[in-house]
Amino acid sequence: MIKHNVPATADLYGHWYIVSQGKIWLHSVDAPPPLCRYDQLPDFLDGSEPLSLLGAIDGVDCYLLNYTDRPETEDQWHSARVLLQQSAAIFEHAARACQVALFVQTHRYCGQCGSSMHLVNWELAALCHKCGHRCYPRINPCVLIAVVNDKNQLLLARSARHKTGFFSILAGFVESAETLEQAAVREVKEEVGIEITNLRYMGSQPWPFPHSLMTAFIADYQSGELVCQPDEIEEAQWFDVDQLPEVPMVATLSGQVIQYIAKGGR
C-alpha cells in the first residue's frame, strides 16, 4: 500500500525515484534509480519535497520524491522508458512513481468546490474535507492485439508515429462502456479492416506515459482484406514468425507477446 507524507530522516535507506514533470532523475541513462541513504541524495533537493512509500524490492523500500521545481538542466532527467533495460521490478516502481507524482501534481485542488485536496493514507486517493469529493488516479486501459492467421503468420503494423521498418501488434484505447474484448475487436476492424475471433488474454503492464494500463490478447484471423486506417496506420503486413522485422523490445508487453508467438505459442 502506498503511504504519503513519510517522515524523512538522514539514515532512511532505499531505492529513490525522484520525479519532476513526468521524468525521473538518474545518475546516467544506463543507471537505476539511486539506492542510498536520504542524506546521500543529490544536493538540489532541499528537504521540502513530499515523500511517499511506493513498495519494496527484495525487502528494500522504494520511495517517491516529488520534485516540483523546474530542473535547471535536463541532462539527468529521463523518461521511465530508459528503465525498461533494468529489472522488471525497477521499471514497475518507476511506472508507479510517475503515475503517483502526476496524480499528486494534478489534484492539489478540488475539481468540485476549489478547496485544497488532502492525500489519504489508507488508499491512493485525494479527499476534499470541505465537500467530501474524492479523486483517484486516472488509468486509461489499452488493448494490444496480436492476430495470427492459418498460415502461421503474425499481423504487424506500423503507425505514423513509428520509424520506417519498425512494426508492432495492433493497439488502441478502450472506450466508455466497452469491455476489453469488444475494444480489441473494434480496434482491429477500425485499424486494418479485418474480423478476428477466439480472443485469448495474455497479460497486462502498467505504462506510465502518462497513465495507461496495457492489456494483451492473441486472436485468430477470421475474414476480410487488410485496409489501413488513414492517418493512423501507415502499413500493415502478415509476417512469417521466423522472419519478423524490427519489433518492440521484450521488456514491453507487446514485445513479450511477439516473442511468445515467435516461439510457437498460441
C-alpha positions in Angstrom: 0.0 0.0 0.0 1.3 3.5 -0.9 1.9 5.8 2.1 2.2 9.5 1.8 3.9 12.1 4.0 6.6 9.7 5.1 9.0 11.4 7.6 12.4 12.0 6.0 15.4 11.1 8.2 19.0 11.2 7.3 19.5 7.4 7.6 16.4 6.5 5.7 17.6 3.9 3.1 16.0 2.7 -0.1 15.5 3.0 -3.8 14.8 6.6 -4.6 12.5 7.7 -7.5 12.9 11.4 -7.9 10.2 12.6 -10.3 9.7 16.0 -11.9 7.3 16.8 -14.8 7.0 13.1 -15.6 10.7 12.4 -15.8 13.0 10.5 -13.3 16.4 11.7 -12.1 19.2 9.2 -12.8 23.0 9.4 -12.4 23.2 8.4 -16.1 20.8 7.0 -18.7 22.1 3.4 -18.0 21.9 3.7 -14.2 19.0 2.5 -12.0 17.4 5.0 -9.5 19.7 5.8 -6.6 20.0 3.1 -3.9 21.3 5.0 -0.8 20.5 6.9 2.4 18.3 10.0 2.3 21.3 12.3 3.2 23.2 10.9 0.2 20.7 12.2 -2.4 21.5 15.0 -4.9 22.1 18.4 -3.5 19.3 20.1 -5.5 16.8 18.6 -3.1 16.1 20.9 -0.1 14.1 18.5 2.1 10.7 20.1 1.4 9.8 17.5 -1.3 6.8 15.3 -0.5 7.9 11.8 0.3 5.8 8.7 -0.4 6.5 5.0 0.2 5.7 3.1 -3.0 6.5 -0.5 -2.1 9.7 -2.6 -1.8 12.1 -4.6 -4.0 13.6 -7.6 -2.3 12.8 -6.2 1.1 14.3 -2.7 0.4 11.8 0.1 0.4 11.1 2.3 -2.7 10.4 6.0 -2.2 9.0 8.7 -4.4 10.3 12.2 -4.0 8.1 14.6 -5.9 10.4 17.5 -7.1 8.1 20.3 -8.1 10.7 22.9 -9.1 11.7 23.0 -12.8 15.1 21.4 -13.2 17.9 23.8 -14.3 19.2 21.2 -16.7 17.5 18.2 -18.1 20.7 16.2 -18.7 20.0 13.7 -15.9 16.2 13.7 -16.2 14.9 10.8 -18.2 11.7 9.1 -19.3 10.8 6.0 -17.4 11.3 4.1 -20.7 15.0 4.0 -20.2 14.4 1.8 -17.1 12.9 -0.9 -19.3 16.5 -2.2 -19.5 16.7 -2.6 -15.8 14.8 -5.3 -13.8 11.0 -5.7 -14.1 10.7 -4.6 -10.5 12.7 -1.4 -11.1 10.5 -0.4 -14.1 7.3 -1.3 -12.3 8.1 1.0 -9.4 9.2 3.7 -11.9 5.8 3.4 -13.5 4.1 3.7 -10.2 6.3 6.7 -9.2 5.5 8.6 -12.3 1.8 8.0 -12.1 1.6 8.8 -8.4 3.6 12.0 -8.9 1.2 13.1 -11.7 -1.8 12.4 -9.6 -0.4 14.4 -6.7 0.5 17.3 -9.0 -2.9 17.5 -10.7 -5.1 17.0 -7.7 -4.0 19.8 -5.3 -7.4 21.4 -5.6 -10.9 20.1 -5.6 -12.5 20.0 -9.0 -15.9 20.4 -7.4 -15.5 23.3 -5.0 -12.0 24.5 -5.5 -10.8 23.8 -1.9 -7.4 22.2 -1.1 -7.3 18.4 -1.5 -5.6 16.1 1.0 -3.9 12.8 0.3 -5.2 9.9 2.3 -3.0 7.0 3.5 -5.5 4.1 3.6 -5.9 4.2 -0.2 -4.4 6.0 -3.2 -6.9 8.9 -3.3 -7.2 12.7 -2.6 -10.0 13.9 -0.5 -11.6 17.4 -0.1 -12.5 17.9 3.5 -14.9 20.7 2.6 -17.3 19.0 0.2 -16.3 15.3 0.5 -15.3 15.0 -3.1 -12.8 12.1 -3.5 -10.5 11.5 -6.5 -8.5 8.5 -7.7 -5.6 8.3 -10.2 -6.7 8.3 -13.8 -6.0 5.0 -15.6 -6.5 4.6 -19.3 -6.9 0.9 -20.3 -5.4 0.0 -23.7 -5.7 -3.3 -25.7 -2.9 -4.9 -27.6 -3.9 -7.5 -30.2 -1.7 -10.0 -31.9 -3.5 -11.5 -34.8 -2.4 -14.9 -36.2 -3.7 -16.5 -39.4 -3.9 -20.2 -40.5 -0.5 -19.8 -42.4 1.3 -19.3 -39.1 1.8 -15.6 -39.9 1.6 -12.7 -37.5 -0.1 -9.4 -38.4 2.1 -6.4 -37.6 1.5 -2.8 -38.4 3.5 0.5 -38.4 1.8 3.6 -37.2 2.6 7.1 -38.4 4.5 7.7 -35.1 7.0 4.9 -35.8 10.1 4.9 -37.9 10.1 3.1 -41.2 10.8 -0.6 -40.7 9.6 -0.8 -37.1 6.4 -2.8 -36.6 4.3 -3.9 -33.7 1.0 -5.5 -32.9 -2.2 -3.5 -33.1 -3.3 -1.3 -30.2 -6.0 1.1 -29.1 -7.7 2.6 -26.1 -10.8 1.2 -24.5 -13.9 3.4 -24.9 -16.6 4.2 -22.3 -19.0 1.3 -21.6 -16.8 -1.1 -23.6 -15.3 -4.4 -22.5 -11.7 -5.2 -23.2 -12.8 -7.9 -25.7 -15.1 -5.5 -27.5 -12.4 -2.9 -27.7 -10.0 -5.5 -29.3 -12.5 -6.5 -32.0 -13.3 -2.9 -32.7 -9.7 -1.6 -32.9 -8.6 -4.4 -35.3 -11.6 -3.7 -37.6 -11.0 0.1 -37.5 -7.3 0.0 -38.0 -6.8 -2.8 -40.6 -10.4 -3.7 -41.7 -10.4 -7.4 -40.8 -12.5 -9.6 -38.4 -11.0 -11.6 -35.6 -12.2 -14.5 -33.4 -11.1 -16.6 -30.5 -9.5 -13.9 -28.3 -7.1 -15.2 -25.6 -6.0 -13.0 -22.8 -2.2 -12.8 -22.3 -1.4 -10.3 -19.6 -1.1 -6.7 -18.6 1.5 -4.0 -17.9 1.3 -0.5 -16.4 2.5 2.0 -18.9 3.2 5.5 -17.4 3.0 7.6 -20.5 1.3 9.1 -18.8 -1.2 6.8 -17.1 -2.1 3.7 -19.3 -2.7 0.1 -18.4 -1.8 -2.2 -21.3 -3.7 -5.5 -21.7 -2.7 -8.0 -24.3 -4.6 -10.6 -26.4 -3.9 -13.1 -29.1 -6.6 -13.5 -31.7 -7.2 -15.7 -34.8 -7.9 -14.1 -38.2 -11.4 -14.7 -39.3 -12.1 -12.8 -42.5 -11.5 -9.7 -44.6 -8.8 -7.9 -46.5 -6.2 -5.6 -45.0 -7.2 -2.0 -45.4 -5.2 0.5 -43.3 -7.0 3.3 -41.4 -6.0 6.6 -42.9 -3.8 8.9 -40.7 -3.4 6.1 -38.2 -1.7 3.0 -39.8 1.0 3.6 -42.4 1.3 -0.1 -43.4 0.2 -3.5 -42.2 1.6 -6.9 -43.3 1.4 -10.6 -42.5 4.9 -11.8 -41.4 6.2 -15.3 -41.1 7.0 -15.8 -37.4 10.6 -16.7 -38.3 11.1 -13.6 -40.4 9.9 -10.7 -38.3 11.0 -7.1 -38.8 12.2 -4.8 -36.1 9.7 -5.0 -33.2 9.4 -3.7 -29.6 11.9 -4.8 -27.0 10.9 -7.9 -25.0 10.7 -5.7 -21.8 7.5 -4.3 -23.2 4.2 -6.3 -23.2 3.9 -6.1 -26.9 7.4 -7.4 -27.3 6.7 -10.3 -24.9 3.6 -11.3 -26.9 5.5 -11.2 -30.2 8.3 -13.3 -28.7 5.8 -15.8 -27.3 4.2 -16.3 -30.8 7.6 -16.5 -32.5 8.5 -19.4 -30.2 5.4 -21.3 -31.2 2.9 -20.1 -28.5 -0.7 -19.6 -29.4 
